Amino acid sequence: MAYSGLTSFITALEQKDELRRINTFVSPILEITEITDRITKSEGKALLFENTGTEFPILINAFGSDKRMAMAIGRGNLDEAGAEIESVFNNLSDNSDSVFKKLYALPSLLKLSGILPSRSNRRGTCQQVIHRVPDLDILPVLKCWPYDGGRFITLPMVHTIHPETGKTNVGMYRMQILDKISTAMHWQRHKTGASHFDAWKKINKRMPVSVALGGDPVYTYSATAPLPENINEYILAGFLRKKKVKMVRCLTNELYVPEDADIIIEGYVDPSEELVWEGPFGDHTGFYSLADWYPKFHVTCITHSKNAVYPATIVGIPPQEDVWLAKATERIFLSPVKMTIQPEIEDFHMPVAGIAHNLVVVKINKNYPGQGMKVISSLFGAGQMMFTKYLIVVSGDINIRNYRELAQHVFANVDMGKDLLFCRGPLDVLDHSSDAFSFGGKVGVDATIKLVEENADKINIIQDIKSDFFTVLYNFLDRNLIKNYNLNLFNDGIPVLIVAVNRSIDPNVIEKVNNLFKINDPNGFFKAIIVVDHTVDPGDYFMVAWQVLGNSDPLRDHEYISPSSLLIDGTIKAYRKGGFPRRWPNVVCSDSSTISIIDKKWESLKIGLLIDSPSLKSRMLCRDGTDEIVISKS
């Protein structure tokens, strides 16, 4: 179904008991984040903060469940949208009909007459109230985390246009408030907004930019979707909502925005101006993305509907609300990926701990030798898949969302010496682990079931560890080399050992651990030895995975202990011998003062029993002596 503004969506959420209203005053500075973090990680309801110190309530965690995400795209469940798109692609790829018949059928397949966005020069609902002397302070913009560089608009749909082709784009780029009439515009070098900016810079003209907030929630999803460049996001939105998006012209520039958006911020970026310092920002990686130089956005006008709601989201240590946006992408874009990239792909999954681009698991229908490696090579160069650091390809009867089953399958079908493909390539600019900015190592893992032609030796998983090996481990525990370890995976038939070390007091500890296993495990009892910092609980597999995926460069931080055994260094590289060429960011979490304030305020919120702050646990991962956060450790 189509929603008319966020108020319409809020009504639907309340009817389904998916929303909680909070009448108590809660500050947009740090406090809303702390409450939302507790609710999101508990898989709680959407929150409507009605007392924000401004005239606008704040809607947050609106996408934070399978049910609400499906509601946002107008479906009973996420699979429905995927099935509809698959049906369209199957019809379009069917060779039984002539081209003319396909063209004739196209309107009925996509209902193009009903989903293509339309334009009007009349004023829209989003322009009921006009502020020609703009002031961003009228909006309840969040400061999310203690060491953020300021307040950030976190769900902006940024509208831009190419000056020569006229192609438009809607991207989701965070915006840091600089003053009442300007923000920084964080479009990263790989994004279409940055490409449009470069085009305007070449012709030395001001770049019109308009930012929409709210409206039908499907607009927000479409702005985050991995569409090919220059494909109009509102076509996808129209398809999902089964109703075209009505666009109206802005008042101070020539761009068009959704008629039913809640808030519009109009303005421009001047390519001739100096860039501004933006950040840090507690990002979806779970780490602070470091400050850098970005363009300055000048506000020329603010308009909004009479009952406008300000939409926001927070990101940080996963899981957060963006997890469900990624889930929707998995289901909606499976068929396009199969049809346009690799037809053998049966499914793909982005585990939460991999924050979308650090780990992707792909399941294929394998028919010939080398097919797993072929898919790896192809996907590393395909659209936003190019940012993937760890790519695992499997085949056969395997549930790729059951991680224990997946791990058993991978180690039963991977020869560490033959089935790993290491390379270098582009990385997301938020990746902090590579020596060079937005460029570093990747690894593809061919965990498909091997065929006879691939000369696969039978992979034996040894489960009988000599007793003297345990003695060695205990001895090194006593010497403070290995602070902790976890053998439970090995006992379940997964040949992995997780060890925790304190690299901050011994920069050479990884080399020592490596030598320990080269001497004491030459036969490769363990196919993978995963090393994490001593602040990480080796028994918390989610935290281990998140830390390793975030803190490692696959090409740099993997070392063979034996031909069939690999050590993976998932520790903080700021402590390595010789240091690190870039600043190493800290983990995102709330400060003690904010946690205490919310603990005391919780009962007045009337949203259920007290939920402990997730930051009480994650603070142990923070490093001493940094300007992001200082936490003492025992």
Beta strands, then each sheet from edge to edge (+ up, - down):
strand 1: 19-22
strand 2: 46-49
strand 3: 58-60
strand 4: 118-120
strand 5: 129-131
strand 6: 152-153
strand 7: 157-161
strand 8: 168-172
strand 9: 175-179
strand 10: 182-184
strand 11: 207-213
strand 12: 246-249
strand 13: 256-258
strand 14: 263-269
strand 15: 276-278
strand 16: 281-282
strand 17: 288-289
strand 18: 292-294
strand 19: 296-304
strand 20: 310-311
strand 21: 345-349
strand 22: 359-364
strand 23: 390-395
strand 24: 420-426
strand 25: 439-447
strand 26: 484-486
strand 27: 496-501
strand 28: 528-533
strand 29: 558-562
strand 30: 565-569
sheet 1: 1+ 2+ 3- 20-
sheet 2: 4+ 12+ 13-
sheet 3: 5+ 19- 10+ 9- 6+
sheet 4: 5+ 19- 14+ 11- 7+ 8-
sheet 5: 15+ 18-
sheet 6: 16+ 17-
sheet 7: 21+ 22- 23- 25- 24+
sheet 8: 26+ 27- 28- 30- 29+
end
